Amino acid sequence: DDGELNGRCSTDLSYCTSSLLLSYFLNFISAFQLLNIMDFALEHSKVDGTAVKSNIRIIPTSGHASLDDKALMAANQAARDLFSAKLDTHANAALYKERVLPTKSIIEPGALIVIFESFDNLTFIYAKSGEMFQNRNGRFPHDDFIGKPFGSVVRSANNQGYGFVYLLKPTPELWARSLTHRTQIIHELDASMICHYLELRPNMVVCESGTGSGSMSHAILRSIAPRGKLFTYEFNEQRVDKAREEFKKNGVSHMVEVFHRDVCGKDGKGGGFNVGYHHAHAVMLDLPEPWLAVPHAAKVLKKGGRIASYSPCVEQAQKCITALKSMSFHTIKTFEFRLREYYVDETELSSPPKEKRPRMELNEMHHVAYANSQDSTQKHETKLDKEENDSPTTTNDQSKDDTKIGKNMICTRPFTNMRGHTAFLTFATAGNSAVNGKESLVVEDKEEVSG
C-alpha cells in the first residue's frame, strides 16, 4: 500500500531518482557541441525517444503494483519527463558531443560581428573572406577580422593605421543597438523587465505578436534557450521575410518560427495564434490594439501562464486591462520603467567655503518672505546701492589670496538623454480560461503545428 511504499522504500526511490538525475547531468555536461553564431542557440532534432547515450531505458513492469514495480514506475516516469521528445520544442541530447558554453571565441567566416565604431555608434557585419568594411575611420578587410578573438582591436588598412574598430561578440542588447530599425524597437531596459515579469525560463514555449525589427525576439530566445520555441507573428510581409533571413544568419532559426499573420483578426481571417490550445507558457503583445488579441492569447496560454502588453499610450493599457479582466486574467499590473545612466569621471572642484554664513533669525525670514513686495523691493535696492558705495576696492593681491584651491575628485553626473521612449508594460497571469474544451488551431497552409 501507499504507507508501505512511503515507509519502506522512500530511500530506494530517492536513490533511483537521484541516480537518474545524476546520470542525466553527467551526460549533459559532456554531450553538446555548439556550432551556432549566438551562444545561446542549439540545434534541434525531431527524433522521439529517450537519450541514447544516457544508458537509461524504459523498463517494462508487471501488471500488479508491487513495491518494486512502484519504484520502477516512478523511475520510468522521471526518465520520460527528462528525455522524452514528444514535441519539436525539445532536442535529442545524444546528437551533441559536448555542452560547454560558449564554444566560439574566435571569429570564423560567416560569423556575426558587432562593430564598435564610437561611443554611440554600433553596426554589424557577417564576416566574409574578400569583403571590405568601410567607415569614417578607414577601410577594414574582413580577412583581418577572421581568426581573431572577439574583443580585438583592428587597425585600418589605410590612413597609416590610425583608424580602428572593436570587434564585439553579439548579444541581444548589442544586436538591438546595431540593427536597422524597421520599426520602433523595445530597448534593453523594457526587454529585460518583460523577460523578468513573464518569468521566462529555459525550454519554454512563447508566442510573440509584433515581430518588428526582431530585437525583442532575440531577448526572448536567449531566455528560453537551449530547447525553447518562439512563435512570432507579424502582419507586414516584408518585415516577416527580413526577420526570417536575420534569424537564419544569426543561427537561431531552429528556435523560432515566423508567421505572416494578423493575430487581431482585423484582416477578416479570424486571427489568433496557430500553436494549439493551452500550449504556450507566455505571450508577448506589441500591438496598437492589444485588447483585440487578448481573447486569442487566453486560448493558447497554459493555466498560470503569463502575458505582457507593450503600449506607448495609457489609454491602450486601460483597454487592454479591461479585456484581460473579461478573460479571467488576474494579478494585473502596469509599470513604466526609465533608465538613467551616469557619467563617471575625474574633475577638478574648488574647495568649499570655510567661512560661516550669517544665520538669519526666524522673524527676519518671515519678514523677507511676507513683506510688502513694493516696499521691500525699494528698500532692498537702496540697501544694495549703499553697500556698493561703502565697500572698499579690492586689489589684485587680495583677489589672489581669496582664490580657492581646486582638488581633483571622482564625480558622477547623469546623462542629459535617456535611451528609450515612454511605454506602459502591462502584465497578467492566466486563470481559468473562459474558453472550455480542447481545440487545435491550424496554420494557413493547413499544416498543424501541434495539438
C-alpha positions in Angstrom: 0.0 0.0 0.0 1.0 3.7 -0.1 2.1 3.6 3.5 4.3 0.6 2.9 5.8 2.4 -0.2 6.5 5.6 1.8 7.8 3.8 4.8 9.9 1.0 3.3 11.2 2.2 0.0 11.4 6.0 0.2 15.2 5.6 0.3 15.3 3.3 -2.7 13.0 5.5 -4.7 15.0 8.6 -3.8 18.3 6.8 -4.7 16.8 5.7 -8.0 15.6 9.1 -8.9 18.8 10.8 -7.8 20.9 8.3 -9.8 18.7 9.1 -12.8 19.3 12.9 -12.4 23.0 12.4 -11.8 23.4 10.3 -14.9 21.4 12.9 -16.9 23.5 15.8 -15.8 26.8 14.0 -16.3 25.8 13.3 -19.9 24.5 16.8 -20.2 28.0 18.2 -19.3 29.8 16.0 -21.8 27.4 15.9 -24.7 26.9 19.2 -26.6 29.0 20.9 -29.3 27.5 24.4 -30.1 28.0 25.4 -33.8 25.8 28.4 -34.0 26.6 32.1 -34.1 24.6 33.1 -31.0 26.0 31.4 -27.9 22.5 30.5 -26.5 21.5 28.7 -29.7 21.4 24.9 -30.0 20.3 22.8 -33.0 17.0 20.9 -32.6 16.2 17.3 -33.5 12.7 15.9 -34.0 13.7 12.4 -33.1 11.4 11.0 -30.4 12.6 8.8 -27.6 15.0 8.8 -24.7 18.6 10.0 -24.8 20.7 7.3 -26.4 24.0 7.9 -24.5 22.5 8.0 -21.0 22.2 4.2 -20.8 18.7 4.7 -19.3 15.9 2.7 -20.8 12.2 2.4 -20.1 11.9 -1.0 -18.3 8.6 -2.8 -18.6 6.7 -3.5 -15.4 4.3 -6.2 -14.5 0.6 -5.7 -14.1 0.4 -6.0 -10.3 1.5 -3.0 -8.3 4.3 -4.5 -6.2 6.7 -2.4 -4.2 9.5 -2.9 -6.7 7.2 -2.1 -9.6 6.1 1.2 -8.0 9.7 2.3 -7.6 10.4 1.2 -11.2 7.4 3.1 -12.5 8.5 6.2 -10.7 11.9 5.9 -12.3 10.4 5.3 -15.7 8.2 8.5 -15.3 11.2 10.5 -14.3 13.1 9.3 -17.4 10.1 10.2 -19.6 9.9 13.7 -18.1 13.7 14.2 -18.6 14.3 12.7 -22.0 11.1 12.3 -24.0 10.8 14.5 -27.1 7.2 14.4 -28.0 7.2 18.0 -29.3 9.5 19.7 -31.7 10.5 22.1 -28.9 12.9 19.5 -27.5 16.3 18.4 -28.6 18.0 15.0 -28.6 20.9 15.2 -26.3 22.6 12.2 -28.0 23.4 14.3 -31.1 25.9 16.6 -29.3 29.4 15.6 -28.0 29.9 18.5 -25.6 27.8 21.1 -23.9 30.3 23.8 -22.9 29.1 27.5 -23.4 30.4 29.5 -25.1 32.3 27.3 -27.6 33.1 30.0 -30.2 35.5 32.8 -29.1 37.3 33.0 -32.5 35.8 34.8 -35.4 35.1 32.4 -38.3 33.8 33.0 -41.8 30.0 33.8 -41.7 30.2 34.9 -38.0 28.1 37.8 -36.9 30.3 40.6 -35.6 29.1 43.8 -33.8 31.5 46.6 -34.7 32.1 49.3 -32.1 32.8 52.5 -34.1 32.3 55.1 -31.4 30.6 55.6 -28.0 27.1 55.9 -29.5 27.6 54.2 -32.9 27.4 50.4 -33.4 27.0 48.4 -36.6 27.2 44.8 -37.6 28.6 42.6 -40.4 28.8 39.0 -41.3 32.5 38.0 -41.8 33.2 37.0 -45.4 36.6 36.5 -46.9 37.4 39.1 -49.6 34.8 41.6 -48.4 35.6 45.1 -47.1 34.1 47.2 -44.3 34.5 51.0 -44.6 33.6 53.8 -42.3 34.9 57.2 -41.4 37.9 55.6 -39.6 39.2 53.9 -42.7 39.0 50.6 -44.6 38.9 47.2 -42.9 39.2 44.0 -44.8 37.1 41.1 -43.4 40.2 38.9 -43.7 41.7 41.0 -40.9 38.7 40.0 -38.7 38.7 36.3 -39.4 40.8 34.3 -37.0 40.9 37.0 -34.3 39.1 36.6 -30.9 36.1 38.6 -30.1 37.0 41.8 -28.3 40.0 42.5 -30.5 41.0 46.0 -31.8 41.7 46.1 -35.6 43.6 48.9 -37.2 42.6 50.3 -40.6 44.3 49.2 -43.8 44.8 52.8 -44.9 45.3 56.2 -43.1 48.6 54.8 -41.8 46.6 52.6 -39.4 45.3 55.5 -37.3 41.7 54.3 -37.6 40.5 51.4 -35.5 37.4 49.4 -34.5 36.5 46.9 -31.8 35.1 43.5 -32.8 32.4 42.6 -30.2 30.6 39.3 -29.6 26.9 39.6 -30.4 24.3 39.7 -27.6 20.6 40.7 -27.8 21.5 44.1 -26.3 24.3 44.8 -28.8 22.1 43.5 -31.6 19.3 45.8 -30.7 21.6 48.8 -30.7 23.3 47.9 -34.1 20.4 46.6 -36.2 18.5 48.6 -38.8 15.2 49.8 -37.1 12.4 48.7 -39.4 10.0 49.7 -36.5 10.4 51.3 -33.1 12.2 48.7 -31.1 12.0 47.7 -27.4 15.2 48.7 -25.8 17.2 46.7 -23.3 15.5 48.1 -20.1 12.0 47.2 -21.2 13.2 44.0 -22.8 14.8 42.8 -19.5 11.7 43.7 -17.5 9.5 41.8 -19.9 11.6 38.7 -19.7 11.6 39.0 -15.9 7.9 39.6 -15.3 7.0 36.9 -17.9 9.0 34.5 -15.8 10.8 33.1 -18.8 13.0 30.1 -18.2 14.8 27.6 -20.5 12.8 25.3 -22.7 9.6 27.4 -22.6 7.2 28.0 -25.5 6.4 31.7 -26.1 4.2 33.5 -28.6 5.0 37.0 -29.7 2.9 39.3 -31.8 4.6 42.2 -33.4 8.0 40.9 -34.6 9.0 44.3 -36.0 12.8 44.6 -36.1 13.3 41.4 -34.1 15.1 42.9 -31.1 12.6 41.6 -28.5 12.6 38.2 -30.2 16.4 37.8 -29.6 16.0 38.6 -25.9 13.2 36.1 -25.6 15.2 33.4 -27.4 18.1 33.8 -25.0 15.8 33.3 -22.1 14.1 30.2 -23.4 17.3 28.6 -24.8 18.5 25.9 -25.4 15.4 23.9 -26.2 12.6 26.5 -26.1 10.4 27.6 -29.0 9.3 31.1 -30.1 6.3 31.6 -32.4 6.4 35.2 -33.6 3.8 36.9 -35.7 3.9 40.0 -38.0 1.3 41.4 -40.3 3.8 43.1 -42.7 5.1 40.6 -45.2 8.4 42.4 -45.9 9.3 42.5 -42.2 8.4 38.8 -42.0 10.9 37.9 -44.8 13.6 40.1 -43.3 13.2 38.6 -39.8 13.4 35.1 -41.2 16.6 36.0 -43.0 18.2 37.5 -39.9 17.2 34.6 -37.7 18.8 32.2 -40.1 22.0 34.3 -40.4 22.2 34.7 -36.6 21.9 30.9 -36.0 18.7 30.9 -34.1 16.2 29.9 -36.8 15.7 26.4 -35.3 14.3 28.1 -32.1 11.8 30.4 -33.8 9.0 30.3 -36.4 7.9 33.5 -38.1 4.3 33.8 -39.4 2.8 36.3 -41.7 -0.5 36.7 -39.7 -2.6 39.3 -38.1 -3.4 37.8 -34.7 -6.1 40.5 -34.0 -8.2 39.3 -36.9 -8.7 42.8 -38.5 -7.9 41.3 -41.9 -11.0 39.2 -41.8 -9.2 35.9 -41.5 -10.0 35.2 -37.8 -6.7 36.0 -36.3 -5.3 34.1 -33.4 -2.2 32.1 -32.6 -1.8 28.9 -34.5 0.1 26.9 -31.9 -2.6 24.8 -30.2 -4.9 25.1 -27.2 -3.1 25.8 -23.9 0.3 25.2 -25.5 2.3 28.4 -24.6 3.9 29.4 -21.3 3.9 33.1 -22.1 2.5 35.6 -24.6 4.1 39.0 -25.6 1.9 41.6 -27.3 3.5 44.6 -29.0 0.4 45.9 -30.9 -1.5 49.1 -31.5 -4.7 47.4 -30.3 -3.6 44.6 -27.9 -7.1 44.2 -26.4 -8.2 42.5 -29.7 -5.5 39.8 -29.2 -6.2 39.1 -25.6 -9.0 36.5 -26.2 -6.7 34.6 -28.6 -3.9 34.7 -26.1 -6.3 33.2 -23.5 -6.8 30.2 -25.7 -3.1 29.4 -26.2 -1.8 30.1 -22.7 -1.4 27.4 -20.1 -3.1 27.9 -16.8 -0.8 30.1 -14.8 0.9 31.4 -17.9 2.0 35.0 -18.2 1.1 37.7 -20.7 2.7 41.1 -21.3 1.5 44.0 -23.4 3.7 46.9 -24.5 1.7 50.1 -25.1 3.0 53.7 -25.7 -0.3 55.3 -24.5 -2.0 54.8 -21.2 -5.4 54.6 -23.0 -4.2 51.4 -24.8 -3.2 50.0 -21.4 -6.6 50.7 -19.9 -8.4 49.0 -22.8 -6.1 46.0 -22.5 -6.7 45.7 -18.8 -10.4 45.6 -19.4 -10.0 42.8 -21.9 -7.7 40.9 -19.5 -10.3 41.1 -16.7 -13.0 39.8 -19.0 -10.9 36.8 -19.9 -10.3 35.7 -16.3 -6.7 37.0 -16.1 -5.6 38.0 -12.6 -2.6 39.7 -10.8 -2.8 42.5 -13.4 -0.1 45.2 -13.0 1.1 48.1 -15.2 4.6 49.6 -15.0 6.6 52.3 -16.6 10.4 51.9 -16.5 13.0 54.5 -17.2 16.8 54.0 -17.4 19.1 56.8 -16.3 22.8 56.4 -17.0 25.6 58.3 -15.1 28.9 59.5 -16.4 31.8 58.9 -14.1 35.0 60.9 -14.5 37.7 62.7 -12.6 37.3 66.5 -12.5 38.6 69.5 -10.6 36.4 71.0 -8.0 37.0 74.2 -6.0 37.3 73.9 -2.3 34.1 74.6 -0.3 34.0 77.9 1.6 35.4 77.9 5.1 33.7 81.0 6.4 30.3 80.6 8.1 27.4 82.3 6.6 25.4 84.6 8.9 22.4 82.9 10.4 19.1 84.6 9.7 16.6 84.7 12.5 13.2 83.3 12.1 11.5 86.7 12.3 13.8 88.1 9.7 13.0 85.2 7.4 9.3 85.8 7.9 9.8 89.5 7.1 11.7 88.7 3.9 9.1 86.2 2.8 5.9 88.1 3.5 6.8 91.8 3.4 5.1 94.1 1.0 6.6 93.4 -2.3 6.8 97.1 -3.4 8.3 98.5 -0.2 10.7 95.6 0.2 11.9 95.9 -3.3 12.7 99.7 -2.9 14.4 99.1 0.5 16.4 96.3 -1.0 17.6 98.4 -3.9 18.5 101.3 -1.6 20.5 99.0 0.7 22.4 97.4 -2.2 23.4 100.8 -3.5 24.6 101.9 -0.1 26.6 98.8 0.4 28.2 99.0 -3.1 29.3 102.7 -2.4 30.6 101.9 1.0 32.5 98.7 0.1 36.3 99.1 -0.3 38.0 98.4 -3.6 39.9 95.1 -3.7 43.4 94.9 -5.0 44.9 92.2 -7.2 46.8 90.8 -4.3 43.7 90.5 -2.3 41.9 88.7 -5.2 44.8 86.2 -5.5 44.6 85.5 -1.8 40.8 84.8 -2.0 41.2 82.4 -4.9 40.1 78.9 -3.8 42.4 76.0 -4.5 40.9 73.2 -6.6 41.0 69.5 -5.9 40.7 66.5 -8.3 37.9 64.2 -7.4 35.9 61.3 -9.0 32.4 62.7 -9.8 29.3 61.5 -11.4 26.7 63.3 -13.4 23.6 61.9 -15.2 23.4 61.9 -19.0 21.0 64.5 -20.4 19.4 61.9 -22.7 17.8 58.7 -21.6 17.7 55.9 -24.2 14.3 54.5 -24.9 10.8 56.0 -25.1 8.0 56.1 -22.7 5.8 53.0 -22.7 3.5 51.2 -20.3 4.0 47.5 -19.7 1.0 45.5 -18.5 1.5 42.0 -17.1 -1.1 39.4 -16.0 -1.5 35.8 -15.1 -3.9 33.4 -16.9 -6.5 31.9 -14.7 -9.4 29.6 -15.5 -9.9 30.4 -19.2 -13.2 31.5 -20.5 -12.8 29.0 -23.4 -13.7 25.5 -22.5 -12.8 22.3 -24.4 -9.7 21.4 -26.2 -9.3 22.6 -29.8 -6.5 22.6 -32.4 -5.7 25.7 -34.4 -4.3 25.2 -37.9 -1.8 27.3 -39.9 -2.7 29.0 -43.2 -1.1 26.2 -45.2 -3.2 23.6 -43.4 -0.2 22.1 -41.6 -0.9 21.7 -37.9 1.9 22.9 -35.6 0.8 21.0 -32.5 -2.4 19.6 -31.0 
